[in-house]
Amino acid sequence: MPRKPFFSDFFLHEKKHRRYLKNNSPAKMTYSLLAVMLVLTPVLSQAQTHKLTQSQPSLTPEMLSQQNDTVLSLFASTSEESEGQYGTIKNVALGSDSCLTLQADNSSVAFESCQDTARQHWKLSQIMTGYLKITSQALAGEAEESCLAVNTSAASPEPKMIACVGSGYTSMRSWKAVINATSGAAGIVYTLANKYRGDLGRAEVLGYNVNRLQMVAAASSDDVTWQLTVPDITQKREVMGAKKILLLHTHYSDAPANDLAPIQTALFGSGTDYSSLAGAVRVASYGKVTLTGDTLSDINLGPRPEACSSSVVAQAKALAREKGVEPDNYDYTFIEIPATSCNWSGLAQTPGNWIIGNASGYKPWMWQHEFGHNLGAKHATSLENCTVNSDGITQLDQQCKSTTASDPSDTMNGGGSRLYPAPYLFYTGWLTNRQMPLVSQPGNYTLTPLFTAPKDDELKGIRILRRDGTYLTLEYRQPLKGFETWASDDPFVNGVIVRVISFGGTILNTLVDTTPGSANGMKDAPLMPGKSIDDVLSGKRITLIGVNAEGAHVHIDNIPGSNEQYVVPEAVIPDNFSIVARHSDTTVRILDGSKSTGSEFVWRSLGGAKPFGLQEAAGGSPIAEVRTSAARATFLGGYTGEAKYQLTVTGSHGMTDSKIVTVTVLPAKVEISAPDTLAQGHVHTINAQANFEAAIWHWSLKSGETVVAESTQPAFEVESQRYAVGTYQIELEASSADGKYLASATKPVSIAEAGTPEYPGYVEGTNYAAGDRVTVAGMNYSCKPAPFTAWCAGAAWAYAPGTGSHWEEAWDVVDRSALALTE
């Protein structure tokens, strides 16, 4: 069943989801990947206190006794949203020895050699939703805060420091930091756009001119790429407090309502139970959200519909209002309908405030899954088929594949009635920034069990920013009554669960399989003690030292060599183009990929070696693959069609990028331009156009099989007064000077009794096409073919037919007999 939107800010689950919910076994959930918008921001952490030297350390008592966790208070301020920290601002192209520096006038800024002074220390903090302000530590003690801002004049592109509050617009001081995933710089780097300039429609970003800041045209180069510290303002959608649900217990005119008691139990429980939606939310939110509600029964929806639609929401709400109950006075509206032909058991608004249960309201896990959509969670996915390096460390890189394989720990993808993962808890505000901090520096960390009562100095999760704007997250679980029903030896309670998360208007969770190739699939996905994974997009190596009564002990370090230049591969290829096939000889064209970014280049002919292939060197035999940045593409003579050539370039950590150029091979072709009827008694000029550079022409005028006229000129002049009225055929063979291109064409024509042809009068400046005819003073003229055609539209004094000073460069006389009459 196709999706049918109801509001602009939600989606309806697709057929696969509905098929899943109809199945009574929650372990069989499968879903599809849905895109989300991202709000990208990084932040800080503390230096490592115990560095591991083994790539795959074994857990020993000594290691646990030596472990010294990073001090939590150094992660972020006491506020829920960190206001950032002071750091340097460096331009990637200028290098690490050049720092942005506040000048002595406290207004201008320029690049100077890095000296670690207050004038080189800057802080980015939130100024409005999605935007940051940039302030200087050297001005921190001033009575009036100063911010880096642009000028209102386009003629003054150089940003300067001005008062953060005062004249101008807040947008002049507002900057958006966007991760530049294509930069070759080590670490995570950004481009900076100004809101004021953007509101004016200027496609600009922050760059520099000589050694000063300047707004420049947006580009992908390192000239507009910055190394700086951005505060942690990951987008959330908080859900807090007491929430009330209106349960609409409906029936159809031909179907009674479902039994109400089990529905209410599955939804509201007893307030202390571990088997209802209210109980699951109570535990998952650490008591920050309570769900209670009212039930309205005896709502007659009329006949059961033949089609499945979310329109029942509006219908049921309207019927509730007729009974004196206003659904808008509740936080959520849940509707239970009798069984229908719809192949889904539940439907929800994402994010939103309604759920439809299709005769499945007695299942707590159905409500948990659909309520996850209300919170903003999309159908979760899995990351499989990652590679393992020679040290046995799983590599999270472009070789990994996103799939819909079941996630046993997420009710949004096969987890049944299990509780929501840590990223959902963070997204809704149930976990704070301190309890799930953003980590950027190496260190040792202990994750306490996710659903035990949280403390401010305990970690329930960790977030690591990646170069594509997603986050790697870590969490640790233990069995819990009712919801977290794990066997004692299950990997999900003996290891650390690793996920890739996209935060935005919704949230998307992807479970990482840290044991690729195992027979258990995603059932043993967690990272186990003594094992490591390398996350290429963050440059971090995550090692689980071990687990004990205190929690899961994790070490985070930089991947060895990750501080070296990080090369994101980008294949740059020619635009699609066409060629004309030679008659018998091979055509060669150069496919230039030298502007690509990468360390290895491979061109492949996707059709094999023949008839369209590649050459290692000039004159070589056609082959299917060459390893050069510029390739010699070959096209055997006599063959036409479509040829595809693919360039693959390799960057850091085996990442690749591929693009395809399509070449259309056309047959050599010539077309005759002639009217269908030639008036007898006139000289007619017949032209032709070829899709190659024709140099040799052979024209014939035939009556039946008899050739009555021939010419080897580019244009064929037919003196029709010489021939009887009747049917003829014009034939043309054209070839290039070297004979490698050959084409032919025929055109049937009739010679008719002479008349007085009249054509439209000539109008100066008209865009005439080749062959267009006009009449001037009783004379008929034809606009010449390319490359002379454009002159036909020229000024009359120069190109008016018969009178302009250069008219013969643009026009041919069609009727020579008429010309003779005027001479």
C-alpha positions in Angstrom: 0.0 0.0 0.0 1.5 3.4 -1.0 2.2 6.0 1.6 -0.6 8.6 2.0 0.6 11.8 3.7 -1.7 13.4 6.3 0.3 16.3 7.5 3.5 17.8 6.1 5.6 16.7 9.0 5.0 13.0 9.1 5.1 9.8 7.1 3.1 6.7 7.0 4.8 3.3 7.3 5.3 1.5 4.1 4.0 -1.9 3.2 7.0 -3.8 4.6 6.4 -2.2 8.0 2.8 -3.0 8.0 3.5 -6.6 7.0 5.8 -6.8 10.0 3.3 -5.5 12.5 0.7 -7.9 11.3 3.0 -10.8 12.3 2.6 -11.7 16.0 6.3 -12.4 16.3 8.1 -9.1 17.0 11.4 -10.8 16.2 10.6 -10.7 12.5 10.5 -7.0 12.1 12.1 -5.6 8.9 12.1 -2.0 7.7 13.3 0.3 5.0 15.9 3.1 5.4 14.4 6.6 5.4 16.5 9.7 5.0 16.7 12.4 7.7 17.8 16.0 7.9 20.9 16.6 10.0 22.1 19.3 12.3 25.8 18.9 12.6 27.9 19.9 15.6 31.0 18.6 17.4 32.6 19.2 20.8 35.1 18.4 23.5 36.4 15.8 25.8 39.5 15.1 28.0 42.9 13.7 27.3 43.6 10.0 27.6 44.8 8.7 31.0 45.7 5.2 30.0 46.8 4.4 26.4 46.5 0.9 25.1 49.3 -0.3 22.9 47.8 -3.6 21.7 45.3 -3.5 18.8 43.3 -6.3 20.4 44.0 -6.1 24.2 43.0 -9.0 26.5 41.2 -8.2 29.7 43.5 -8.5 32.7 43.0 -7.5 36.4 46.0 -5.2 36.0 44.4 -3.3 33.1 41.2 -2.8 35.1 43.0 -1.7 38.2 45.1 0.8 36.2 42.1 2.2 34.4 41.4 5.8 35.3 38.3 7.2 33.7 38.1 10.7 32.2 36.6 13.1 34.7 33.0 13.7 33.6 32.9 17.3 34.7 35.4 18.2 32.0 33.0 17.1 29.2 30.7 20.0 29.3 29.3 22.8 31.4 26.5 22.3 33.9 24.0 23.7 31.3 22.1 21.2 29.2 23.7 22.7 26.0 27.4 23.4 26.2 28.2 26.9 25.3 31.5 25.8 23.7 35.1 26.4 24.6 37.8 28.7 23.5 40.1 27.4 20.7 42.0 28.5 17.7 40.5 29.2 14.3 42.7 28.0 11.4 42.2 27.9 7.7 43.0 24.5 6.3 44.7 25.9 3.2 46.9 28.3 5.2 48.2 25.5 7.4 48.4 24.7 11.1 50.9 27.4 11.9 48.6 30.3 11.0 45.9 31.4 13.5 43.1 33.9 13.2 44.1 36.8 15.4 42.2 39.8 16.8 44.1 43.0 15.8 45.0 45.9 18.2 42.0 47.9 17.1 39.8 45.2 18.5 37.8 45.2 15.3 39.9 43.8 12.5 41.0 40.2 12.3 43.9 38.7 10.4 46.0 35.6 10.2 49.3 35.6 12.2 51.8 33.0 13.4 50.2 30.9 16.2 51.3 32.2 19.6 48.7 30.8 22.0 47.4 34.2 23.2 44.0 35.4 24.1 43.8 37.3 20.8 44.0 33.9 19.0 41.4 32.2 21.2 37.9 32.2 19.9 34.6 30.6 21.0 31.6 29.5 19.0 28.3 29.5 21.0 24.7 29.4 20.0 23.1 32.7 19.0 19.9 31.3 17.5 18.5 27.9 16.5 21.0 26.4 14.1 23.4 29.3 14.1 26.5 30.3 16.2 28.2 33.5 17.2 32.0 33.9 17.2 33.6 35.8 20.1 37.2 36.6 21.2 38.7 35.7 24.6 40.6 39.0 24.5 37.3 40.9 24.6 35.6 38.6 27.2 36.0 41.1 30.0 34.4 44.0 28.1 31.1 45.5 29.2 29.7 45.0 25.7 30.2 41.6 24.1 31.6 41.7 20.6 30.9 39.2 17.7 32.4 38.5 14.3 29.9 40.0 11.8 29.6 40.9 8.1 28.8 44.3 6.8 25.5 45.2 5.2 27.4 46.5 2.1 28.3 43.9 -0.5 31.2 46.2 -1.3 32.7 45.4 2.1 33.2 41.6 2.2 35.6 41.6 5.1 34.0 40.5 8.4 34.9 42.5 11.5 34.1 42.5 15.3 31.0 44.5 16.2 28.8 44.6 19.3 26.8 41.4 19.6 23.7 43.5 20.3 23.0 46.8 18.7 22.8 48.2 15.2 22.2 46.0 12.2 20.7 42.5 12.3 21.3 39.5 14.5 21.7 37.5 11.2 24.9 39.6 10.5 26.5 37.9 13.5 25.0 34.5 12.9 27.2 31.7 11.4 26.2 28.2 10.3 29.0 25.5 10.7 28.6 22.7 8.2 31.0 19.7 8.1 33.1 19.6 5.0 33.2 15.9 4.3 35.2 16.3 1.1 38.2 18.1 2.6 41.5 16.2 2.7 42.3 17.7 6.1 42.8 15.4 9.1 40.0 15.5 11.7 36.6 17.1 11.3 36.6 20.5 9.5 33.9 22.9 8.6 32.7 25.6 6.2 31.1 28.7 7.7 28.1 30.5 6.1 26.7 33.8 7.3 22.9 34.0 7.7 22.6 37.6 6.6 24.4 37.0 3.4 22.4 33.8 2.8 19.1 35.7 3.4 20.2 38.0 0.6 20.5 35.1 -1.7 24.3 35.2 -1.8 26.0 31.8 -2.3 28.9 32.7 -0.1 31.1 31.2 2.7 33.9 32.5 4.9 37.3 32.5 3.2 40.3 34.8 3.1 42.1 37.2 0.9 45.9 37.4 1.5 45.8 37.2 5.4 42.4 38.6 6.2 38.9 37.1 6.4 36.6 37.6 3.4 33.3 36.4 2.3 33.8 34.5 -1.0 31.9 32.5 -3.5 30.9 29.0 -2.1 33.4 26.3 -3.2 34.6 22.9 -2.1 38.3 23.9 -1.8 40.3 24.0 1.5 40.5 27.8 1.1 37.0 27.9 2.6 37.5 25.1 5.1 38.2 25.7 8.8 39.5 23.9 11.9 37.7 25.2 14.9 35.7 24.1 18.0 32.0 23.9 17.5 29.7 23.5 20.6 27.5 20.5 21.1 24.1 21.6 20.0 22.9 18.3 18.6 19.2 18.7 17.5 16.7 17.2 20.0 13.0 16.8 20.2 12.3 16.8 23.9 9.3 15.0 25.4 8.9 15.5 29.1 6.3 15.5 31.9 2.9 14.1 32.4 1.2 13.2 29.0 -2.4 12.3 28.5 -3.7 9.9 25.9 -7.2 9.8 24.5 -8.0 6.2 23.6 -10.8 6.0 21.0 -12.3 2.6 21.2 -14.1 2.2 17.9 -16.2 -0.3 15.9 -17.7 -0.6 12.5 -21.4 -1.0 11.7 -20.6 -4.6 10.6 -17.9 -5.4 13.2 -18.0 -5.1 17.0 -15.3 -3.3 19.0 -12.3 -5.3 20.2 -12.2 -6.4 23.9 -11.3 -3.2 25.7 -9.7 -4.5 28.9 -6.6 -6.0 27.4 -6.1 -2.9 25.2 -6.2 -0.7 28.3 -3.8 -3.0 30.1 -1.3 -3.1 27.2 -1.5 0.7 26.9 -1.8 2.1 30.4 -0.8 -0.9 32.6 -1.0 -0.5 36.4 1.5 2.3 36.9 4.2 0.1 38.2 4.1 -2.8 35.7 6.7 -3.9 33.2 4.5 -5.0 30.4 2.7 -1.9 29.0 3.5 1.2 26.9 3.2 3.4 30.0 5.5 1.1 31.9 8.1 1.0 29.1 8.1 4.8 28.8 8.3 5.2 32.6 11.4 3.0 32.7 13.1 4.3 29.6 12.6 8.0 30.5 13.8 7.4 34.1 10.4 8.6 35.3 10.6 11.9 33.3 7.5 11.0 31.3 4.3 9.5 32.6 1.5 8.3 30.4 -2.1 8.3 31.6 -5.3 8.8 29.8 -9.0 8.4 29.2 -11.0 6.0 27.1 -14.0 6.9 24.9 -16.0 3.9 23.6 -18.9 3.3 21.4 -17.6 5.2 18.4 -19.2 3.9 15.2 -17.0 4.4 12.2 -19.7 3.1 9.8 -19.0 0.5 7.2 -15.5 -1.0 7.1 -13.5 0.7 4.4 -12.2 -1.2 1.4 -9.0 0.9 1.3 -6.5 1.5 4.0 -6.1 5.1 5.0 -5.1 7.3 7.9 -8.3 9.3 7.3 -9.8 7.3 10.2 -7.9 9.7 12.5 -9.9 12.7 11.5 -13.1 10.7 11.3 -12.7 9.3 14.9 -11.7 12.7 16.3 -14.8 14.3 14.7 -17.0 11.6 16.2 -15.4 12.2 19.6 -16.2 15.9 19.4 -19.9 14.9 18.7 -19.8 13.1 22.0 -18.5 16.2 23.8 -14.8 15.2 24.0 -12.1 17.4 22.5 -9.1 15.3 21.3 -7.0 18.4 21.0 -7.1 18.7 24.8 -4.9 15.6 24.9 -1.3 15.1 24.1 -1.9 12.0 22.0 -4.9 10.3 20.3 -4.7 6.5 20.0 -7.4 4.8 18.0 -8.2 1.1 18.1 -10.2 -0.3 15.2 -11.6 -3.8 14.5 -9.7 -6.0 12.1 -9.6 -4.8 8.5 -8.0 -5.9 5.3 -5.1 -3.6 5.9 -1.8 -5.5 6.0 -0.5 -3.5 9.0 -1.2 -3.9 12.7 -0.2 -0.3 13.6 0.2 3.1 12.0 1.7 6.2 13.4 2.6 9.8 12.7 6.4 10.4 12.7 7.0 12.6 14.7 3.5 13.3 15.9 0.7 12.4 18.3 -1.6 9.8 16.8 -1.5 6.0 16.5 -3.9 3.6 14.9 -4.1 0.0 16.1 -5.6 -2.5 13.7 -7.1 -5.1 16.1 -3.7 -5.2 17.8 -4.1 -2.9 20.8 -3.7 -5.8 23.2 0.0 -6.1 22.2 2.2 -3.8 24.3 5.1 -4.0 21.8 2.8 -2.6 19.0 2.2 0.5 21.1 5.9 0.8 22.0 6.9 0.6 18.3 4.4 3.1 17.1 5.1 5.4 20.1 8.7 5.4 19.0 7.5 6.9 15.7 5.6 9.5 17.6 8.8 10.4 19.4 10.5 10.9 16.1 12.3 7.5 15.5 12.2 6.0 12.0 12.5 2.4 11.2 15.9 1.3 12.3 18.5 -0.4 10.1 21.7 -2.4 10.4 25.3 -1.9 9.2 26.7 -5.2 7.9 29.5 -6.7 5.7 32.2 -4.4 7.1 35.8 -5.5 6.4 38.3 -6.8 9.0 41.9 -5.7 8.8 45.0 -7.9 9.3 44.9 -7.2 13.0 41.4 -8.5 13.3 39.9 -5.1 13.8 36.5 -4.4 12.2 36.7 -1.4 9.8 33.7 1.0 9.7 34.2 2.4 6.2 32.5 2.6 2.8 32.7 -1.2 2.4 29.9 -1.6 5.0 26.4 -2.0 3.7 23.2 -0.6 5.3 20.5 -3.3 5.5 17.1 -4.0 7.1 18.5 -6.9 9.1 16.8 -7.2 12.5 18.1 -5.3 15.5 17.3 -7.3 18.7 17.9 -4.3 20.9 15.5 -1.8 19.2 11.8 -2.1 19.1 11.9 0.0 15.9 13.6 -3.0 14.1 12.9 -6.4 15.5 13.4 -5.7 19.2 9.9 -6.5 20.2 9.0 -5.0 23.6 12.6 -4.1 24.4 13.2 -0.5 25.5 14.4 2.3 23.3 18.2 2.6 22.6 20.3 5.3 24.2 20.3 7.7 21.2 16.4 7.9 21.4 16.7 8.7 25.1 19.2 11.5 24.4 17.0 12.8 21.5 14.0 13.1 23.7 15.9 14.7 26.6 15.7 11.7 28.9 19.5 11.6 28.9 21.4 14.8 29.3 24.5 16.0 27.6 26.5 15.0 30.7 25.1 11.5 30.7 25.7 11.0 27.0 28.5 13.4 26.1 30.2 14.1 22.9 33.8 12.7 23.0 36.5 13.9 20.6 39.8 13.1 22.5 41.3 9.7 23.5 40.4 8.5 27.0 39.0 5.7 29.2 35.3 5.6 30.0 32.9 3.4 32.0 29.4 3.0 30.7 26.9 2.0 33.4 23.9 -0.1 32.5 21.5 2.0 30.4 18.3 1.6 32.4 19.6 1.8 36.0 18.8 5.0 37.8 21.0 7.7 36.3 23.5 9.9 38.2 25.0 13.1 36.8 28.5 11.6 37.1 27.7 8.4 35.3 27.8 7.7 31.6 24.8 6.1 30.0 26.1 6.6 26.5 28.8 8.2 24.4 28.5 10.1 21.1 31.4 10.5 18.6 31.0 12.9 15.7 31.8 11.6 12.2 32.9 13.3 9.1 29.6 12.9 7.4 27.6 14.5 10.2 26.3 11.3 11.7 27.3 10.1 15.2 28.8 6.8 16.5 27.1 6.0 19.8 28.0 3.4 22.5 25.7 2.0 25.2 25.8 -0.9 27.6 22.7 -2.9 28.7 21.9 -5.4 31.4 18.8 -7.7 31.8 15.8 -5.9 33.2 12.4 -7.2 34.4 9.8 -7.3 31.7 11.4 -5.4 28.9 15.1 -6.3 28.7 14.7 -10.1 28.8 18.2 -11.2 27.8 19.8 -14.5 28.5 22.8 -14.1 30.8 25.3 -15.1 28.0 23.7 -12.9 25.3 26.2 -10.6 23.6 23.8 -7.7 24.0 24.4 -7.7 27.8 28.0 -8.8 27.7 29.4 -6.2 25.3 28.9 -2.6 24.1 26.2 -1.9 21.5 27.6 0.3 18.7 25.3 2.4 16.5 25.4 5.0 13.8 22.9 7.8 14.4 21.5 10.6 12.4 19.9 13.4 14.5 17.5 15.9 12.9 13.8 16.5 12.6 13.7 12.7 13.1 16.2 10.2 14.3 17.6 7.2 12.4 19.4 4.4 14.2 21.7 1.9 12.5 23.1 -1.0 14.5 26.7 -1.9 13.7 27.7 -5.5 13.3 31.1 -5.6 14.9 31.5 -9.3 14.1 31.0 -9.4 10.3 30.8 -12.8 8.7 29.7 -14.6 11.8 27.0 -17.2 11.6 24.7 -15.4 14.0 24.2 -12.3 11.9 23.1 -9.3 14.0 22.5 -11.5 17.1 26.1 -11.1 18.1 26.5 -7.5 16.8 27.9 -5.9 20.0 31.6 -5.2 20.6 32.9 -7.8 23.0 35.7 -7.6 25.6 39.2 -7.5 24.1 37.9 -6.4 20.7 38.3 -3.2 18.8 36.6 -1.4 15.9 38.0 1.4 13.7 35.6 4.1 12.7 37.1 5.6 9.7 34.8 8.6 9.5 35.7 9.8 13.0 39.3 8.5 13.0 38.6 6.7 16.3 39.5 3.2 17.5 37.0 1.9 20.1 38.2 -0.9 22.4 36.1 -2.7 25.0 38.6 -3.4 27.7 36.1 -5.5 29.7 32.9 -5.6 31.7 32.5 -6.0 35.5 30.1 -5.0 38.3 30.9 -1.3 37.7 30.0 -1.4 34.0 31.6 -1.6 30.6 35.1 -0.2 30.4 35.8 1.4 27.0 39.0 2.9 25.6 38.8 5.5 22.8 41.9 6.4 20.9 42.9 7.8 17.5 43.3 5.2 14.8 47.1 4.9 14.2 47.9 7.1 11.3 44.6 8.9 11.4 46.3 12.2 12.0 47.8 12.0 8.6 46.1 13.7 5.7 42.6 12.2 5.3 41.8 11.8 1.7 38.1 11.6 0.8 38.0 10.1 -2.8 36.2 12.0 -5.4 36.0 10.9 -9.0 35.9 13.8 -11.5 35.0 12.7 -15.1 34.1 14.4 -18.4 30.5 15.2 -19.1 28.6 12.7 -21.3 29.3 13.3 -24.9 28.8 11.8 -28.4 31.0 10.9 -31.3 30.5 9.9 -34.9 31.5 6.4 -35.8 34.2 6.1 -38.5 33.6 3.9 -41.5 36.3 1.3 -40.7 39.0 2.9 -38.6 39.1 3.0 -34.7 38.3 6.3 -33.0 40.1 7.2 -29.8 39.0 9.8 -27.2 40.8 10.8 -24.0 38.8 10.4 -20.8 40.5 12.8 -18.4 40.1 12.0 -14.7 43.2 13.8 -13.5 41.2 16.3 -11.5 40.0 13.5 -9.3 41.0 13.2 -5.6 42.6 9.9 -4.6 45.6 7.7 -4.6 44.6 5.0 -7.1 42.7 5.4 -10.4 40.9 2.6 -12.3 39.0 3.2 -15.6 36.8 0.3 -16.7 34.9 -0.2 -19.9 31.5 -1.5 -18.6 30.9 -3.2 -21.9 34.2 -5.1 -22.0 36.9 -4.7 -24.5 34.9 -4.7 -27.8 33.5 -2.9 -29.7 34.2 -0.1 -27.2 37.1 -0.6 -24.9 40.3 1.1 -23.6 43.9 1.3 -24.6 47.1 1.1 -22.4 49.0 3.1 -25.1 48.4 4.5 -28.5 47.9 1.7 -31.0 47.3 -1.0 -28.4 44.7 -3.6 -28.5 41.3 -2.8 -26.8 41.2 -4.0 -23.2 38.5 -3.6 -20.5 40.5 -1.9 -17.7 43.4 0.6 -17.3 44.9 2.0 -14.1 45.6 5.6 -15.1 43.9 8.9 -14.3 43.5 9.7 -18.0 42.3 6.8 -20.2 42.3 6.2 -24.0 38.7 5.2 -24.8 38.5 3.2 -28.1 35.5 2.8 -30.5 35.9 0.3 -33.3 34.8 1.5 -36.8 31.4 0.6 -38.1 29.8 0.2 -34.6 27.3 2.5 -33.1 25.4 2.5 -29.8 26.2 3.5 -26.2 29.5 3.1 -24.4 29.9 3.4 -20.6 33.2 4.0 -18.9 33.6 4.0 -15.1 36.3 5.8 -13.1 36.9 4.5 -9.5 39.3 6.4 -7.3 40.5 5.2 -3.9 41.2 7.4 -0.8 42.0 6.9 2.8 41.2 3.6 4.5 40.2 2.0 1.3 37.2 4.4 0.7 36.3 4.6 -3.0 34.2 6.8 -5.3 33.0 5.8 -8.7 31.3 7.8 -11.5 30.3 6.8 -15.1 30.6 8.7 -18.3 28.4 7.7 -21.2 29.5 8.1 -24.8 26.9 7.9 -27.5 28.4 6.6 -30.8 26.3 7.9 -33.7 26.4 6.7 -37.3 27.8 9.0 -39.9 24.9 10.8 -41.4 24.2 13.4 -44.2 20.8 15.0 -44.8 19.6 16.6 -48.1 17.7 20.0 -47.8 15.4 20.3 -50.7 11.7 21.0 -51.3 9.4 18.2 -52.4 8.6 20.0 -55.6 10.9 21.9 -58.0 9.2 24.5 -60.2 10.1 23.9 -63.8 12.1 26.6 -65.5 14.2 27.7 -62.5 17.6 26.9 -61.1 17.2 25.3 -57.7 20.1 25.1 -55.2 20.1 21.9 -53.1 22.2 21.9 -49.9 23.1 19.2 -47.5 24.4 18.9 -43.9 26.6 16.1 -42.4 27.4 15.3 -38.8 31.1 15.1 -39.7 33.5 17.3 -41.7 32.5 16.3 -45.2 35.0 17.3 -48.0 34.0 15.0 -50.9 30.5 15.2 -52.4 28.8 13.2 -55.2 25.3 14.4 -56.2 23.1 12.6 -58.7 19.6 13.4 -60.0 18.0 10.3 -61.3 14.9 9.5 -63.3 14.2 5.9 -62.5 17.6 4.3 -62.9 18.9 6.9 -65.3 21.2 9.6 -64.0 20.2 12.9 -65.6 22.5 15.2 -63.7 25.6 15.0 -61.4 27.8 17.3 -59.4 30.8 17.1 -57.0 30.2 20.5 -55.5 29.0 21.0 -51.8 25.7 22.4 -53.2 23.8 20.8 -56.1 22.3 23.2 -58.6 19.4 21.6 -60.5 18.3 23.5 -63.7 14.8 22.2 -63.8 14.0 23.7 -67.2 16.1 21.0 -68.7 13.9 18.2 -67.4 10.4 17.1 -68.1 7.7 17.3 -65.5 7.7 14.1 -63.4 9.2 12.3 -60.4 12.9 12.2 -59.7 15.3 11.2 -57.0 18.3 13.1 -55.6 21.1 10.9 -54.3 24.1 12.0 -52.4 27.3 10.3 -51.2 29.5 12.4 -48.8 32.8 11.5 -47.2 35.6 13.1 -45.2 38.9 14.0 -46.9 40.6 10.9 -45.5 37.7 8.6 -46.4 37.2 7.5 -42.8 33.7 8.9 -42.6 31.2 8.0 -45.2 27.4 8.6 -45.5 24.7 8.7 -48.1 21.2 10.0 -48.5 18.3 10.1 -51.0 15.5 12.5 -51.5 12.5 12.0 -53.9 11.4 15.2 -55.6 9.0 16.2 -58.3 9.5 18.7 -61.2 6.3 20.6 -61.7 5.1 23.1 -64.3 6.5 26.6 -63.7 4.4 28.8 -61.5 5.0 32.0 -59.6 6.2 31.0 -56.2 5.6 33.5 -53.5 7.3 33.4 -50.1 7.0 35.7 -47.1 8.5 39.1 -47.4 12.0 39.7 -45.9 11.9 41.2 -42.4 15.2 42.6 -41.0 16.4 40.9 -37.8 14.3 37.7 -38.2 16.1 34.6 -37.0 15.9 32.7 -40.3 16.8 29.0 -40.4 18.8 27.4 -43.2 16.6 26.9 -46.2 14.0 29.5 -45.2 12.8 31.4 -48.3 11.7 35.0 -48.7 10.5 37.2 -51.6 12.0 40.6 -52.3 10.9 42.7 -55.3 9.6 39.6 -57.0 12.8 37.7 -56.4 12.9 34.5 -54.2 15.9 33.9 -51.9 16.9 31.0 -49.6 18.9 31.4 -46.4 22.2 29.6 -46.7 23.1 26.6 -44.5 25.6 26.8 -41.6 28.0 28.4 -41.0 26.3 31.3 -43.0 22.8 31.0 -41.5 23.3 33.5 -38.8 24.0 36.4 -41.3 20.4 36.1 -42.6 19.3 37.9 -39.4 21.8 40.6 -39.8 21.3 44.3 -40.5 19.4 45.0 -43.7 22.1 47.4 -45.1 24.5 44.5 -45.2 22.4 41.4 -45.6 19.0 42.3 -47.1 18.5 39.8 -50.0 19.5 41.4 -53.3 20.2 44.9 -51.9 22.5 44.5 -48.9 26.2 45.2 -49.4 27.1 41.6 -48.4 23.8 39.8 -49.1 25.4 37.0 -51.1 27.1 35.8 -47.9 23.7 35.0 -46.4 21.3 34.2 -49.2 21.1 32.1 -52.3 18.9 33.1 -55.3 16.1 30.6 -55.7 14.6 31.9 -58.9 17.4 32.8 -61.4 14.9 33.4 -64.3 13.4 36.2 -62.2 16.8 37.6 -61.5 17.5 37.7 -65.3 14.4 39.7 -65.8 15.7 42.5 -63.6 19.2 42.6 -65.1 
